[in-house]
Amino acid sequence: EVQVVESGGGSVPAGGSLRLSCTASGGTLHGSNVVWYRQKPGEECLMVSTTSPGGQTYFTDFVEGRVAISFDNTKNTEYLWLSSLTPEDTDVYHCALGKPNIYACAWGQGTQVTDSA
């Protein structure tokens, strides 16, 4: 079974940028739909982006225009790049494989992004 782990979070100032990683083990990201989510404590799990097995991406409105996805196949990793950060972006970010699922934020620890202000 392919498992993924998130990393790259930390303290980032407003207006700054970040790169989050979603690394797979036990298999490859190839052929999987990769979904990024984020969640604030006590709030719903929100989808940020999806990447199809063919590499097509979809971004939700609240990150559109300041987000990008890249891959490092040698590291079996997908990266989420987010710029022009606002306090609204200070969430726990999760990645998961498969179809979007509102419960995905409960599947792993995620990686925390905080405002350094």
N, C-alpha and C positions, 0 to 999 in steps of 0.2 A: 504494500500500500504506500502510495506517495504521500509524504507529509511535507508541510511547509512551515517555515519559521520566519518571523518578521524581525527586522533590525534596522538601525539607523536613526531612530528617534533621538530626541534630546531637546535642549533648550535653544530656541531660535528667536531672534528679535522680530518684531513686526516689520514687514517689508523684506525680510530675509528669504532664504531658500533652503530647501532640504532635499535629501535623496533617501528614500526608504528602500529597503531590500526585502524581497520575498524569495527565499532560497528553498529549493526542493531537495528532499532526500528520499531514498528508497525508490527512485524512479526519476523521470524527466518531466520538465514543464511542457515539453513539446507535446502537442496533441491534446492539451488541456485548456479549458477556459479558465483564465486567471482573473479573479475579482478582488478589488481592494475595497475596503470598508473603513468607516471611522465611527467612533461612538464617544459621546460625553457621558460621564457618570449619570446613571438614572434615566438616560434618554435612549431613543431608538438607535438601532444599528443602521447606518446610512451607507448606501453604495456610493463609491467614489468613481470607480472605473471598472470596465471589463475589457479583457483582451481575448479575442477568439483564438482558436488553434492556428488560424491562418494569419494572425497578427493584426486583425482589425481591432480598433479600439473605440470605446464609447466612454465619454466623460459626462458626469452629471453637471448641471448648470452651475453649481456653486464653486466648481474648479475650472470650468471651461475657459480656455485662453491663457491659463497659467499652469498647466499641467502637461506632463509628457511621460511616456513609457519607453523604456529601453530594455535590452536583454544582453546578458552575457552568457552565452551557451556553454562556455568553458567552466562557468561557475554554477550552471543550472539555476540562474537567478534572474528575476525580473525586477527592474527598478522603477519606482514611482518618484518623479521629480515634481516638486511643487514650489512655485515662486510667489512673490508678493504676498507673503503670509500675513494673515490678520489674526486677531485673537480668536475668531471663530474656527480657525484651523487647529487650535490646540486640543487635540483629541487623542484617543488611543486608536492607532491604525492597525488593521488586520488584513491579511490576505488569505484567500481560500481558493480551492479549485472547484470547478463544476459550475452549475447554474447558480445565479444569485439566490441567496437565502438569507432571510431576515434574522436568522439565528446564528449566522456565521461568526458574529463577534464573540460568541460564547465558546467557540471551538479552540481558541488558543489565547496566549497571553497578549499578543499584539506588541506594538512598540509605541511608547508614549511621546507625544510632541507637546512641549510646553512653551509658554511665552517667557522670554528671558527678561522682560521689562520688570 
